[in-house]
């Protein structure tokens, strides 16, 4: 069996606990307007590799991953598009090396046999909830969010540990109703170990330019510390079923 990947990072520190081997898979069904890896969208791009070839890339750094309490994170693109390959890779990482396994996903995946097989060997899911409003989600990503909602609820039902991530984009994902709905949804989920509010950045714009793509969020600026604090307060209120004065909305 072979998988198609985009790139590898051997000392990742932001995609799960500890120091991690991060494998970026090729291919994605979403086309997020703020994507910093649009070169991963094409399902026919990237590099073909076997599980053994990926394991050979991991082995020189095993001591760092073990000592730091780290492991392997598979991200993308969207790794669930190649769930059978990722499941086999995770199984071998656990069997041979005892590594912690994390899946970084948009959640655009139907719960089923392939997903269940992958979850059996996944210790942690990093789930990116981009926008709770269905129409806004489709404008932002080109796809509706029903699958993502179902996937999140499925993970909750099986008791899978999850870190929720949300990118805060001024004028796009920072509306009061959207943030409160996000908090309310997270509040209903079980086994959410961590929530990360990620400020929008423009570090991937050059990739859009290299691909001769028009960057949809041209002119949108990074949120301020005040914007982030406001968003955190609204999301927390949604999780707790509290009320926050809408007058705080900028």
JOKADA-V62924 format. One record per backbone hydrogen bond with DSSP energy under -0.5 kcal/mol. NH is the residue of the N-H (numbers start at 1). CO is the residue of the C=O. Records with the same first field share a line. If there is no record, write none. Layout:
NH->CO, CO
//
This chain:
3->49
5->3, 47
6->24
7->24
9->22
12->20
20->12
21->71
22->9, 20
23->21, 73
24->7, 22
25->23, 75
26->4
27->40
28->41
31->141
33->140
35->32
40->37
41->38
45->42
47->5
49->3
51->1
54->50
55->51
56->52
57->53, 54
58->54
59->55
60->56
61->58
62->59
64->61
65->61
66->62
67->63
68->64
69->66
70->65
71->19
72->100
73->21
74->102
75->23, 73
78->27
79->77, 104
81->78
82->79
83->80
86->82
87->83
88->84
89->85
90->86
91->87
92->88
93->89
94->90
95->91
96->92
97->92, 93
98->93, 94
99->93
100->70
102->72
103->124
104->74, 102
105->103, 126
109->107
111->109
116->112
117->113
118->114
119->115
120->116
121->118
122->119
123->101, 121
124->101
125->161
126->103
127->125, 163
128->105, 126
129->127, 165
130->128
137->133
138->134
139->135
140->136
141->137
142->138
143->137
149->145
150->146
151->147
152->148
153->149
154->150
155->151
156->152
157->153
158->154
159->155, 156
160->155
162->191
163->125
164->162, 194
165->127
166->196
168->166, 198
169->167
170->168, 221
172->169
173->169
174->169
179->175
180->176
181->177
182->178
183->179
184->180
185->181
186->182
187->183
188->184, 185
189->185, 186
193->162, 191
194->162
196->164
197->195
198->166, 196
199->197
200->168
205->202
207->204
208->204
209->205
210->206
211->207
212->209
213->208
216->214
217->33
218->215
220->217
228->224
229->225
230->226
231->227
232->228
233->229
234->230
235->231
236->232
237->233
238->234
239->235
240->236
241->237, 238
242->237
248->245
249->246
//
